[in-house]
């Protein structure tokens, strides 16, 4: 399993603590040092079961707000959105947990617990 985070993010710290407290091993990746590629995001998005790729955008981030991305998204294709996300890790919502059957974006403990149980990790 792959765990992607921005180490300074408080939500990411809570998610990582959750994994560590439950003895779950994972491969760690710093989103700022190694941004997800458009290809990775293209695979993860369908596995996330999110209705819209917008769920992968860090809508509260400075870059998202500063560059007016909210206003640009409605006219962009899915490929353009994936390419944009891949340009800067700070545009991507985190943490991301990549499991065999699903991809979790953001940390909601109940959602993570259910997915980890389904994958035999809890």
DRENTIVEX-712586 format. One record per residue (C-alpha): residue number from 0; x, y, z; residue in three letters. Coordinates in steps of 0.25 Angstrom, whole numbers, plus 5000, padded with zeros to 4 digits. Example, Ala and Ser with C-alpha at 12.3 -4.5 7.8 and 13.67 -1.06 7.14 Angstrom:
# DRENTIVEX-712586
<atom><pos>0</pos><x>5049</x><y>4982</y><z>5031</z><code>ala</code></atom>
<atom><pos>1</pos><x>5055</x><y>4996</y><z>5029</z><code>ser</code></atom>
This chain:
# DRENTIVEX-712586
<atom><pos>0</pos><x>5000</x><y>5000</y><z>5000</z><code>unk</code></atom>
<atom><pos>1</pos><x>5005</x><y>5014</y><z>4997</z><code>unk</code></atom>
<atom><pos>2</pos><x>5003</x><y>5026</y><z>5006</z><code>unk</code></atom>
<atom><pos>3</pos><x>5004</x><y>5040</y><z>5001</z><code>unk</code></atom>
<atom><pos>4</pos><x>5005</x><y>5052</y><z>5010</z><code>unk</code></atom>
<atom><pos>5</pos><x>5010</x><y>5066</y><z>5012</z><code>unk</code></atom>
<atom><pos>6</pos><x>5018</x><y>5064</y><z>5025</z><code>unk</code></atom>
<atom><pos>7</pos><x>5014</x><y>5078</y><z>5030</z><code>unk</code></atom>
<atom><pos>8</pos><x>4999</x><y>5075</y><z>5028</z><code>unk</code></atom>
<atom><pos>9</pos><x>4992</x><y>5072</y><z>5041</z><code>unk</code></atom>
<atom><pos>10</pos><x>4981</x><y>5063</y><z>5034</z><code>unk</code></atom>
<atom><pos>11</pos><x>4993</x><y>5055</y><z>5028</z><code>unk</code></atom>
<atom><pos>12</pos><x>4999</x><y>5054</y><z>5042</z><code>unk</code></atom>
<atom><pos>13</pos><x>4986</x><y>5049</y><z>5048</z><code>unk</code></atom>
<atom><pos>14</pos><x>4985</x><y>5039</y><z>5036</z><code>unk</code></atom>
<atom><pos>15</pos><x>4999</x><y>5034</y><z>5038</z><code>unk</code></atom>
<atom><pos>16</pos><x>4997</x><y>5032</y><z>5053</z><code>unk</code></atom>
<atom><pos>17</pos><x>4985</x><y>5024</y><z>5050</z><code>unk</code></atom>
<atom><pos>18</pos><x>4992</x><y>5015</y><z>5041</z><code>unk</code></atom>
<atom><pos>19</pos><x>5004</x><y>5014</y><z>5051</z><code>unk</code></atom>
<atom><pos>20</pos><x>4995</x><y>5012</y><z>5063</z><code>unk</code></atom>
<atom><pos>21</pos><x>4989</x><y>5000</y><z>5056</z><code>unk</code></atom>
<atom><pos>22</pos><x>5002</x><y>4994</y><z>5052</z><code>unk</code></atom>
<atom><pos>23</pos><x>4999</x><y>4995</y><z>5037</z><code>unk</code></atom>
<atom><pos>24</pos><x>5012</x><y>4996</y><z>5028</z><code>unk</code></atom>
<atom><pos>25</pos><x>5012</x><y>5005</y><z>5016</z><code>unk</code></atom>
<atom><pos>26</pos><x>5021</x><y>5011</y><z>5006</z><code>unk</code></atom>
<atom><pos>27</pos><x>5023</x><y>5026</y><z>5009</z><code>unk</code></atom>
<atom><pos>28</pos><x>5023</x><y>5037</y><z>4999</z><code>unk</code></atom>
<atom><pos>29</pos><x>5025</x><y>5052</y><z>5001</z><code>unk</code></atom>
<atom><pos>30</pos><x>5015</x><y>5059</y><z>4991</z><code>unk</code></atom>
<atom><pos>31</pos><x>5024</x><y>5071</y><z>4990</z><code>unk</code></atom>
<atom><pos>32</pos><x>5036</x><y>5063</y><z>4987</z><code>unk</code></atom>
<atom><pos>33</pos><x>5030</x><y>5053</y><z>4978</z><code>unk</code></atom>
<atom><pos>34</pos><x>5017</x><y>5058</y><z>4972</z><code>unk</code></atom>
<atom><pos>35</pos><x>5007</x><y>5048</y><z>4967</z><code>unk</code></atom>
<atom><pos>36</pos><x>5008</x><y>5047</y><z>4951</z><code>unk</code></atom>
<atom><pos>37</pos><x>4996</x><y>5049</y><z>4942</z><code>unk</code></atom>
<atom><pos>38</pos><x>4997</x><y>5034</y><z>4939</z><code>unk</code></atom>
<atom><pos>39</pos><x>4996</x><y>5030</y><z>4954</z><code>unk</code></atom>
<atom><pos>40</pos><x>4985</x><y>5040</y><z>4956</z><code>unk</code></atom>
<atom><pos>41</pos><x>4978</x><y>5034</y><z>4944</z><code>unk</code></atom>
<atom><pos>42</pos><x>4978</x><y>5021</y><z>4950</z><code>unk</code></atom>
<atom><pos>43</pos><x>4975</x><y>5025</y><z>4964</z><code>unk</code></atom>
<atom><pos>44</pos><x>4963</x><y>5034</y><z>4961</z><code>unk</code></atom>
<atom><pos>45</pos><x>4954</x><y>5023</y><z>4956</z><code>unk</code></atom>
<atom><pos>46</pos><x>4958</x><y>5014</y><z>4968</z><code>unk</code></atom>
<atom><pos>47</pos><x>4954</x><y>5025</y><z>4977</z><code>unk</code></atom>
<atom><pos>48</pos><x>4940</x><y>5024</y><z>4973</z><code>unk</code></atom>
<atom><pos>49</pos><x>4939</x><y>5039</y><z>4974</z><code>unk</code></atom>
<atom><pos>50</pos><x>4928</x><y>5046</y><z>4965</z><code>unk</code></atom>
<atom><pos>51</pos><x>4937</x><y>5056</y><z>4960</z><code>unk</code></atom>
<atom><pos>52</pos><x>4953</x><y>5058</y><z>4958</z><code>unk</code></atom>
<atom><pos>53</pos><x>4951</x><y>5071</y><z>4966</z><code>unk</code></atom>
<atom><pos>54</pos><x>4951</x><y>5062</y><z>4979</z><code>unk</code></atom>
<atom><pos>55</pos><x>4966</x><y>5061</y><z>4976</z><code>unk</code></atom>
<atom><pos>56</pos><x>4969</x><y>5076</y><z>4977</z><code>unk</code></atom>
<atom><pos>57</pos><x>4973</x><y>5083</y><z>4989</z><code>unk</code></atom>
<atom><pos>58</pos><x>4962</x><y>5093</y><z>4989</z><code>unk</code></atom>
<atom><pos>59</pos><x>4967</x><y>5100</y><z>5001</z><code>unk</code></atom>
<atom><pos>60</pos><x>4981</x><y>5102</y><z>4996</z><code>unk</code></atom>
<atom><pos>61</pos><x>4988</x><y>5115</y><z>4993</z><code>unk</code></atom>
<atom><pos>62</pos><x>4991</x><y>5111</y><z>4979</z><code>unk</code></atom>
<atom><pos>63</pos><x>4977</x><y>5106</y><z>4976</z><code>unk</code></atom>
<atom><pos>64</pos><x>4971</x><y>5119</y><z>4981</z><code>unk</code></atom>
<atom><pos>65</pos><x>4982</x><y>5128</y><z>4976</z><code>unk</code></atom>
<atom><pos>66</pos><x>4982</x><y>5123</y><z>4962</z><code>unk</code></atom>
<atom><pos>67</pos><x>4966</x><y>5123</y><z>4961</z><code>unk</code></atom>
<atom><pos>68</pos><x>4966</x><y>5108</y><z>4958</z><code>unk</code></atom>
<atom><pos>69</pos><x>4952</x><y>5107</y><z>4962</z><code>unk</code></atom>
<atom><pos>70</pos><x>4947</x><y>5116</y><z>4951</z><code>unk</code></atom>
<atom><pos>71</pos><x>4956</x><y>5108</y><z>4941</z><code>unk</code></atom>
<atom><pos>72</pos><x>4952</x><y>5094</y><z>4944</z><code>unk</code></atom>
<atom><pos>73</pos><x>4938</x><y>5094</y><z>4938</z><code>unk</code></atom>
<atom><pos>74</pos><x>4944</x><y>5097</y><z>4924</z><code>unk</code></atom>
<atom><pos>75</pos><x>4955</x><y>5087</y><z>4925</z><code>unk</code></atom>
<atom><pos>76</pos><x>4955</x><y>5072</y><z>4920</z><code>unk</code></atom>
<atom><pos>77</pos><x>4958</x><y>5061</y><z>4930</z><code>unk</code></atom>
<atom><pos>78</pos><x>4972</x><y>5059</y><z>4923</z><code>unk</code></atom>
<atom><pos>79</pos><x>4975</x><y>5074</y><z>4925</z><code>unk</code></atom>
<atom><pos>80</pos><x>4971</x><y>5073</y><z>4940</z><code>unk</code></atom>
<atom><pos>81</pos><x>4980</x><y>5061</y><z>4942</z><code>unk</code></atom>
<atom><pos>82</pos><x>4992</x><y>5069</y><z>4935</z><code>unk</code></atom>
<atom><pos>83</pos><x>4989</x><y>5081</y><z>4944</z><code>unk</code></atom>
<atom><pos>84</pos><x>4989</x><y>5072</y><z>4957</z><code>unk</code></atom>
<atom><pos>85</pos><x>5002</x><y>5066</y><z>4953</z><code>unk</code></atom>
<atom><pos>86</pos><x>5009</x><y>5080</y><z>4952</z><code>unk</code></atom>
<atom><pos>87</pos><x>5010</x><y>5082</y><z>4967</z><code>unk</code></atom>
<atom><pos>88</pos><x>5007</x><y>5073</y><z>4979</z><code>unk</code></atom>
<atom><pos>89</pos><x>5002</x><y>5085</y><z>4986</z><code>unk</code></atom>
<atom><pos>90</pos><x>4990</x><y>5085</y><z>4977</z><code>unk</code></atom>
<atom><pos>91</pos><x>4986</x><y>5070</y><z>4981</z><code>unk</code></atom>
<atom><pos>92</pos><x>4977</x><y>5067</y><z>4993</z><code>unk</code></atom>
<atom><pos>93</pos><x>4984</x><y>5059</y><z>5003</z><code>unk</code></atom>
<atom><pos>94</pos><x>4987</x><y>5049</y><z>5009</z><code>unk</code></atom>
<atom><pos>95</pos><x>4985</x><y>5039</y><z>4999</z><code>unk</code></atom>
<atom><pos>96</pos><x>4984</x><y>5024</y><z>5002</z><code>unk</code></atom>
<atom><pos>97</pos><x>4986</x><y>5014</y><z>4990</z><code>unk</code></atom>
<atom><pos>98</pos><x>4980</x><y>5001</y><z>4993</z><code>unk</code></atom>
<atom><pos>99</pos><x>4978</x><y>4989</y><z>4984</z><code>unk</code></atom>
<atom><pos>100</pos><x>4964</x><y>4991</y><z>4982</z><code>unk</code></atom>
<atom><pos>101</pos><x>4962</x><y>5006</y><z>4985</z><code>unk</code></atom>
<atom><pos>102</pos><x>4968</x><y>5019</y><z>4986</z><code>unk</code></atom>
<atom><pos>103</pos><x>4965</x><y>5028</y><z>4998</z><code>unk</code></atom>
<atom><pos>104</pos><x>4967</x><y>5043</y><z>4997</z><code>unk</code></atom>
<atom><pos>105</pos><x>4966</x><y>5051</y><z>5010</z><code>unk</code></atom>
<atom><pos>106</pos><x>4965</x><y>5045</y><z>5023</z><code>unk</code></atom>
<atom><pos>107</pos><x>4952</x><y>5041</y><z>5029</z><code>unk</code></atom>
<atom><pos>108</pos><x>4955</x><y>5030</y><z>5039</z><code>unk</code></atom>
<atom><pos>109</pos><x>4942</x><y>5022</y><z>5037</z><code>unk</code></atom>
<atom><pos>110</pos><x>4944</x><y>5021</y><z>5022</z><code>unk</code></atom>
<atom><pos>111</pos><x>4959</x><y>5017</y><z>5024</z><code>unk</code></atom>
<atom><pos>112</pos><x>4955</x><y>5007</y><z>5035</z><code>unk</code></atom>
<atom><pos>113</pos><x>4945</x><y>5001</y><z>5025</z><code>unk</code></atom>
<atom><pos>114</pos><x>4954</x><y>5000</y><z>5013</z><code>unk</code></atom>
<atom><pos>115</pos><x>4966</x><y>4994</y><z>5022</z><code>unk</code></atom>
<atom><pos>116</pos><x>4957</x><y>4984</y><z>5027</z><code>unk</code></atom>
<atom><pos>117</pos><x>4952</x><y>4980</y><z>5013</z><code>unk</code></atom>
<atom><pos>118</pos><x>4966</x><y>4978</y><z>5009</z><code>unk</code></atom>
<atom><pos>119</pos><x>4969</x><y>4970</y><z>5021</z><code>unk</code></atom>
<atom><pos>120</pos><x>4979</x><y>4980</y><z>5028</z><code>unk</code></atom>
<atom><pos>121</pos><x>4971</x><y>4982</y><z>5040</z><code>unk</code></atom>
